[in-house]
């Protein structure tokens, strides 16, 4: 998996990330009973998805220009929510791309850089790039031909409890299930940020 190779390279090439990972693995109750003596063992012990999410939390925090974790947390929640919604949708949409879409959708505010500058030269699917560059104009769209835009619009409206019609992303779940899914994304985000602190 290319994403995992990048994550592993980032951790092994950054002494602070290496230290943080070793500390996390050694402190985590999930790894009790296992003696982790070096970085390679720590990388082997963590599941790929767990490592990926941990690196995302650390990077969101490190690139955050604000004095609180609010924007990074909201970006992470949004990413999880889009990813999970995609798993319950009849639309053809790669759920893993949902996490990236959600996180990236607030990265401009987190980093204090325009979305145009942020995405310049960054390899993304054209439909995802279009959705991210649309910004607030997403609320004016009625066309759901771009699933990235439809999912992002759905989640942005849902987060605000705004008086807009939610786009039809062909969910196979009712309102109560959607609410519970959103709450589980918040709980998972809380846990991920808490664990990233060491």
Secondary structure as UniProt FT lines:
FT   HELIX           2..12
FT   HELIX           15..27
FT   HELIX           29..31
FT   TURN            32..33
FT   HELIX           39..45
FT   HELIX           48..62
FT   HELIX           70..86
FT   TURN            87..88
FT   HELIX           95..104
FT   TURN            105..106
FT   HELIX           107..111
FT   HELIX           115..119
FT   TURN            120..121
FT   HELIX           126..134
FT   HELIX           135..140
FT   HELIX           147..160
FT   HELIX           175..196
//
